[in-house]
Amino acid sequence: MLIIDRIEDGFAVIENEDKHFEVAVSELAKDVREGDAVILENGVYIKDIASTEKLRGEILKLQNDLWE
């Protein structure tokens, strides 16, 4: 799964498992934000809505488990 780790200085840092690589912000769809899961489609990284929602749900569960 490709995840946007951070966006800075005109580049997005994308993590894939244990690897990181940078792409120009111009290669991202306009609605992509930090923390989003993305897929490469026709040379543009677009938000993978289902994976992003699943990832956010997992993070929310981990956060809630900390308070129990």
Secondary structure, 3 states (H helix, E strand, C coil): CEEEEEEECCEEEEEECCEEEEEEHHHECCCCCCCCEEEEECCEEEECHHHHHHHHHHHHHHHHHHCC
